[in-house]
């Protein structure tokens, strides 16, 4: 039996909203505006990189840094601004993105292109961590953070069950420095119709040998934090100065094979990693967080892990990708991983 309650609500434009809570959610929804949307993303193939590019021109119109009173991720209130969540209270909410990159029923791609094109079939979801407008993974209560971890696990199960989905990735973009357009604590989940190139390379590496299991015994100088069964460390090959990975000590293809105890430990450790980031300079630390679970068919050898990519290299300076990173794919890092690991250890 799932340790949460789930309620599905269909929005007027047909999009699905799923509310998750520790107690049953029975309140009726508030009125919602009738807003029609017809997103038309498609794929085009990059012949030199051998990868798909998603085109979603409608995303230019997405909401950009609205004032708090017009935040679309806050709970709606009677007589107030109608948000994406037409309920006065909730704990975690997941809904289909109004400005999606991937959709369940995509239109055909444009004809006559000089490169192969395809349908952007999949799903783009928004995961709202909390009804509170201000907060983070670090400020959620242990109970709230554990519920969020179970929500991620539930989305993996639901999305991998959809026809044509080959890879599912929860992720979070935090802070204006990484291009966030909404400040409310939230993340996203993409369900892809293909395996992205980075995950293809990781899957190939794990098929050849248990890379992370071989690496873990040598990581004490790079260790940042830990929970029973999990490590958080700065990779000795980090491409960002304060990059951190969270890895289970035993190989798991994804959170769907964690025990209840492992779910709790995983949630606690994610929260403390973010708390360490925020303590480093005494202010919210921008980052991109991405879950790397097994693509479909790679469950036997893939080793689940979470990667944090923070763009800061000092309190005042950001790491921008320059010619060698963007043009050649070769990163140059101006801080040693063992030094940044020590600073994050000492931050709390």
Secondary structure, DSSP 8 states (H G I E B T S, - for coil): --SSEEEEEE-TTS-EEEEEESS------------------EEEEETTTTEEEEE-GGGGGS--S--GGG-TTSB--TTS---SB-SS--SEEEEE-TT-SSBTT-----SS-SS-EEE-BSEEEEEE--S-SS--TTTS-HHHHHHHHHHHHHHHHHHHTSTT--EEEEEEEESGGGT-S--SSEEEEEEESS--HHHHHHHHHHHH--HHHHHHTT-GGGEEEEETTEEEE--TT-SSTT-EEEEESS--SSGGG--HHHHHHHHHHHHHHHHHHHHHHTS---EEEEEE---TT-TTT---EEEEE--BSSSS-B----IIIIIH-----SS-HHHHHHHHHHH-
